[in-house]
Amino acid sequence: MLIELSVVEQRYLAVRDVLDSGVPIVEVARQYGVDRRTLHRWISRYASGGLEALATQSSRPKTSPTQMAPRIEARLVEIRRAHRGWGPRTLRTKLVKEFGAAAPSRSAIYRALVRHQLISPVPPRRTAESYQRWERSRSMELWQMDVVGRIFLSDGTEIKCVTGIDDHSRFCVSAHLVARATARPVCDALLAALERHGIPSEILTDNGKVFTGKRQATPTTVLFDRICLNNGITHRLTAPFSPTTTGKVCDYVGVQHRPDLTQVKV
């Protein structure tokens, strides 16, 4: 058996110092620069297995009860290669039919697919703490506008609300209810907000078709874009699939907006 003599010899000398000289374990441990509990383990291992037992031992467990059985893993890989579009949920359903209770969990299937490079690992979800808050330095510098649904009348009819807030003050500049959130009603809500509160420097919206046509297959200028352009407003868009960017709550706070109402151009 191949033994790392330098390590084993040092441990053996420490054990012999305790057993032969009667020096307290604490002092011997201090002399060899180890914890006394470590020295106790060396003594116990030497007593049960001799010199060879003092060699560095693997920390790997002798058994892994949760490890996927090789035959099941081989079958998983076979099924996945035959059906590239199947994910862990579907694959587990198929394995349950074949192996019953021995079928692995979805998470185990996912790890196996990553291990065999059959899928790319999904980055972990961002935590709420990881989102970075931002706020403009003054009122009327930026408005955020969005359309909120799931508002129901007493007869069950659903209506929409074209919402808008000032990014700095959180003053609600728009809470316009519409039967349908199509281009004309949304733009009417924008015009009403501009006439009442004035012209902001910028407006931030998502990429909905009522707000912009810049990211369509054939880019075009929709009415909302044109109103912003005609009134000297920079229309900013959120990154695709980033709903939290315009997720600030409409707060009614007592902040005075600038009184000069510029003539709005449609």
Stockholm file with secondary structure:
# STOCKHOLM 1.0

chainA/1-266         MLIELSVVEQRYLAVRDVLDSGVPIVEVARQYGVDRRTLHRWISRYASGGLEALATQSSRPKTSPTQMAPRIEARLVEIRRAHRGWGPRTLRTKLVKEFGAAAPSRSAIYRALVRHQLISPVPPRRTAESYQRWERSRSMELWQMDVVGRIFLSDGTEIKCVTGIDDHSRFCVSAHLVARATARPVCDALLAALERHGIPSEILTDNGKVFTGKRQATPTTVLFDRICLNNGITHRLTAPFSPTTTGKVCDYVGVQHRPDLTQVKV
#=GR chainA/1-266 SS CCCCHHHHHHHHHHHHHHHHHCCCHHHHHHHHTSCHHHHHHHHHHHHHHCGGGGSCCCCSCSCCTTSCCHHHHHHHHHHHHHCTTCCHHHHHHHHHHHHGGGSCCHHHHHHHHHHTTSSCCCCCCCCGGGSCCCCCSSTTSEEEEEEEEEEECTTSCEEEEEEEEETTTCCEEEEEEESSCCHHHHHHHHHHHHHHHCCCSEEEECSCTTTCBTTSSSCBCCHHHHHHHHTTCEEEECCTTCGGGGCCCCCCCCCCCCSCCCCCCC
#=GC SS_cons         CCCCHHHHHHHHHHHHHHHHHCCCHHHHHHHHTSCHHHHHHHHHHHHHHCGGGGSCCCCSCSCCTTSCCHHHHHHHHHHHHHCTTCCHHHHHHHHHHHHGGGSCCHHHHHHHHHHTTSSCCCCCCCCGGGSCCCCCSSTTSEEEEEEEEEEECTTSCEEEEEEEEETTTCCEEEEEEESSCCHHHHHHHHHHHHHHHCCCSEEEECSCTTTCBTTSSSCBCCHHHHHHHHTTCEEEECCTTCGGGGCCCCCCCCCCCCSCCCCCCC
//
